[in-house]
């Protein structure tokens, strides 16, 4: 079986690694300058830790980049340095929530090495990679990825163009984040007016599907709001680059950025990642006045 390198085994990365390990792949990473939480997740999944990115590239047949979008080009640049040092050219798969323009930039970084490059995105919850996640892929090497890894990682080919998978992630996840941001604004106002309980009840009665989705999404925001604000910035830049309105995307970015600045997960670490409910989150945001204009 092949060896897969993962940069880095955080929430989604360690879940992907676990699935590949269960199916007989060797999975390796390096944890230099990674957080203690990432180290725990990696160890829990059983991923092999190596000393450096160079050692990962030396052993891997494919490298998966699964990181915050702001670090995508940095990891690609570090990968290139490792390729030049080792002479090895594993397939580089960027599976981050980045704009298609950033996907092309990553491709231009990788191209001089001669390594193959695949544009990808992951849609679905990190806690159930095998059952509910789909890898959307695009580019000349999309079919090769499906053939080699599609039995373990559910894969959907979008086309042969770099940027298609990244664009899909942008427009898909923008709806989830936009709904969450709108909920935060409306419930903060409802708390001030004194009818939050009735508002949430009426939402559940008239919009059960929407609220079911939000009941699942919103509790992840204490830990991930800042990262999702960065992802909305990528969406806004995508829409603007291709001549579309970005009013809603920019507004969502601003709202999620304000929520991220609360650092709720850091202030209440005992809850962990799964100790929040939708009501906990909206109550905290309203209580802190994060979305209320100053002055």
PyMOL commands that set and color helices and strands:
alter all, ss='L'
color gray80, all
select helices_A, chain A and resi 11-22+36-45+53-59+69-86+100-111+126-132+142-149+164-193+196-206+208-241+247-260+264-267+269-271+278-288
alter helices_A, ss='H'
color red, helices_A
select strands_A, chain A and resi 3-7+26-30+48-50+62-65+91-94+117-123+134-138+155-159
alter strands_A, ss='S'
color yellow, strands_A
deselect
rebuild
show_as cartoon
